[in-house]
Amino acid sequence: MSDAFRTLLKKVGSGAHTSDTLSREEAATATRLMLQGEATPAQIGAFMIAHRIRRPEPVELAGMLDAYDQLGPALAPTKTSYLPTIFSMPYDGRSRTAPVSPLTTLILLAAKAPVVLHGGDRMPTKYGLPLIEIWQKLGLPLHLLNFDQAQQLFAATGFGFVYQPNHFPMAQTLVPYRDQIGKRPTIATVELMWSPCCGSHHLVMGFVHPPTEDRAQITYALREQSFYTTVKGLEGSCDLPRSRTAIIGLMNPGSTELERLLLHPRDFGLAGKDVSDLPVAELAVAIESALAGEITPLAQSAIWNGGFYLWRCGAADSIDAGLTLAKALLTDGKAQTALNDVKQAIASLTAIPVAP
């Protein structure tokens, strides 16, 4: 048993009237003790459920993110025209709507705008479809790369994927607790706010509940994260919906206030139903159809998302220009070329033959 962790656990788990907020340093220490396995399973489970019931304060989230930065992996960006865009979304995946982010990623890569994704395998509590399975079906065995290879892939193609089971095994040891306590712990919120990339970058955080965005603003201010976007996206992801108004927050370097942006898909001729959840094999076929230039509902969602993020990362001067560029990159084969380039780079790193 860790006596140090026991002291911190007592502070957060003493009840509504006597519990107290951890300092940033204390929250970082508690997270390190969990990640390094110095806290016992009983202590870790108790901390997770107590912290969830009380809800974490921004100063605690800042400390937990400090520990992730200290112990976790971080891709080193290479010199490009645009800062890397990090898409942070729930690790437990999707179960109601089809993910658009793989197509969005390929559109940005086709415009030479680097992208970093991070996550793991199917995970409690939702056990939804994770990104890694989609990329596998598209011929990218990202799960086989060690971190040095992931860094080389990022340098060669602008595409980075931090795969938790391989690249951050300390964090992976905490996954079973999600099932055992039956709820997403605070670590799930940390994952939404984390940037596994050093240097300047553009962080995109998906969320469902407005209090999460409120906490993120204060947390990012404490951590001096000056360039980020918040999205009330599909199932908490970074995917902008087409079935409703997109609720977005914009923070730019030098600003102190989050700018609220409400984007109506109908104003851009892109309103429609969001694509429902598909088996991963069918989703891969739908993605391949979009990459082949077919204007399917999923392709329209990709244009909507790609256009916005091309504007947000600086590759387009306006959202309208971004939408025009996104459609062109998708229909003229450049997004498909970006996928092929990543396949070839992985094959050269791993000696795994490229799938047709």
Beta strands, then each sheet from edge to edge (+ up, - down):
strand 1: 85-88
strand 2: 115-119
strand 3: 159-163
strand 4: 202-206
strand 5: 228-231
strand 6: 246-251
strand 7: 259-263
sheet 1: 3+ 2+ 1+ 4+ 5+ 6- 7+
end
